[in-house]
C-alpha cells in the first residue's frame, strides 16, 4: 500500500512542467511622462509619494466618515465575498494536482434461497459459501453468507505530465489575485465618492446660505419698493421686478434645501449607516482647503499600480496560463487508479495476510478524432489572451487619459478661482453702489436689480469653482490610485494561499 501511494506521488511530481508561454509584461502604451504646457502644472512632475487617504483628506470629520464606511459599506462586503469565492475556486483547482485517497469499509449479509441445489458440507469452503454455516453455492436450505471488507485507494488520478492541471491552477490563482485588485478598486472608488459627496454637501450648504441672504435682501427691496410706490415715487413695474427677484431667491432656497437632504442620503448610502450631522461641513470655503495636493509624478508607469490596471494584468496572466492548458489538452491523458484492501468472510480474519489484495490500473487515453476541437480550443485560448492584452493596454491608456485630464484641470483652476473671486468682489461693490444710488433717487430700480442679479450669479459661480478645485484633487487621488494600502503590483512575489 505504501509503495502504491509513493508511486502515485512520484508520478504527480512529474507534472511540474507547463506548456504555458512565458509571461512578459507588455510595454505601457502611453508616453513616459505626463503632458506639459499651458494647461498643466510642471511642479506636479515629481515622484509620486506613497500616501494614504488620511494624508490627502485632512478634515477629521471626513476621515471619520471614511473609516465608518470602510466597515459598513455593502459594496465592500460584496467585494470581500467575491475574494472568498475566488480563493476557494483556486484551492479547488489546485487540489487536482494531488491524488484523492479514500477509504471505505463494508459488511454484507446474504440469505440464500431455500430451493434445492448443491450444498457442500464439512469444514472447508465449497462453491461460493462457507460450509460451517450451512452455506450453499446456488442452493441449500436457508443458508446465509457474511462478507467483511476494508480498503483504501486512489480513484481516477490524472498524472499532470504536460502541465494541463498546473496551467489551470495558475489561471485560477491569477483570477483570485485579480479579484483582490477589484476589491481594492472598489475601496478606492468608495473613498473618492465619499470625499466628493462630502464636498458637494459643503458647496450646497454655501449655496443655501447665499440663497438665504439673497432672499432676505429681496424682501427688504420689496418692502422699500412698496413704500416708494405708495408715496408715488416708484412705478408699479419696480414692485413687480422686486417680487420677481424675491420669488426667484425663494425657489432657489427650496431647491438647495432639497439638494442638502439628497446629499445626506447619498452619504448614508455610501457609509452604510446614518451620518452624524456633526460630521458634515459648514461650507465649501473651509472644506475645500482641507484636501491636500497630490503630485502626479513624472513617470507615467505609476499607473501600473492602479487597482483596475492590476486587475487587467492578472486577467492577462490567467489567459496566458490557459494557453498552456489548451496545448496540454492536445497530448495523451495519463490516469492512475489503485486499490488496496482486505476482504474476509469472518471479521476476526479480516486483517490477516491471506485477506490482503491490491490492484493498480494505469491508463492512457488519447482522442484520435475530435473534428479539430483540440486545436480550436488552443486557438480560442490564444484569441482570449489577445483580447485580454488589448483590454490591459486599453486600461492603461484610459488611466493615462484620466490623469492627464485631471492635470489639465488642475493647471487652470487656480487662475479661474482667482478671477471668480475678483468678479464676485466687483459685483458686490457694484450692487452696493447701485442700491445706494436707487435709495437716493439717482438710479432706476432696474440698475439696482441688474447689479443684484449679477452679484448673486457671481457668488454661485464662485462656490461651483471652489467645489471644482476641491474635487479635482479628489479626482487626482482616484485616478492615480495613490493609496498606499492599495500598492500591490503583479510582479510582487506573493505567497500562494495555504490549502485547506
HELIX and SHEET records of a PDB file:
HELIX    1   1 UNK A    2  UNK A   13  1                                  12    
HELIX    2   2 UNK A   14  UNK A   16  5                                   3    
HELIX    3   3 UNK A   42  UNK A   44  5                                   3    
HELIX    4   4 UNK A   53  UNK A   56  1                                   4    
HELIX    5   5 UNK A   60  UNK A   72  1                                  13    
HELIX    6   6 UNK A   74  UNK A   95  1                                  22    
HELIX    7   7 UNK A  131  UNK A  133  5                                   3    
HELIX    8   8 UNK A  164  UNK A  230  1                                  67    
HELIX    9   9 UNK A  236  UNK A  271  1                                  36    
HELIX   10  10 UNK A  277  UNK A  279  5                                   3    
HELIX   11  11 UNK A  284  UNK A  287  1                                   4    
HELIX   12  12 UNK A  288  UNK A  290  5                                   3    
HELIX   13  13 UNK A  300  UNK A  305  5                                   6    
HELIX   14  14 UNK A  307  UNK A  328  1                                  22    
HELIX   15  15 UNK A  347  UNK A  349  5                                   3    
HELIX   16  16 UNK A  353  UNK A  355  5                                   3    
HELIX   17  17 UNK A  373  UNK A  439  1                                  67    
HELIX   18  18 UNK A  445  UNK A  480  1                                  36    
HELIX   19  19 UNK A  484  UNK A  486  5                                   3    
SHEET    1   A 4 UNK A 101  UNK A 111  0                                        
SHEET    2   A 4 UNK A 144  UNK A 159 -1                                        
SHEET    3   A 4 UNK A 333  UNK A 344 -1                                        
SHEET    4   A 4 UNK A 356  UNK A 365 -1                                        
SHEET    1   B 2 UNK A 125  UNK A 126  0                                        
SHEET    2   B 2 UNK A 129  UNK A 130 -1                                        
END                                                                             
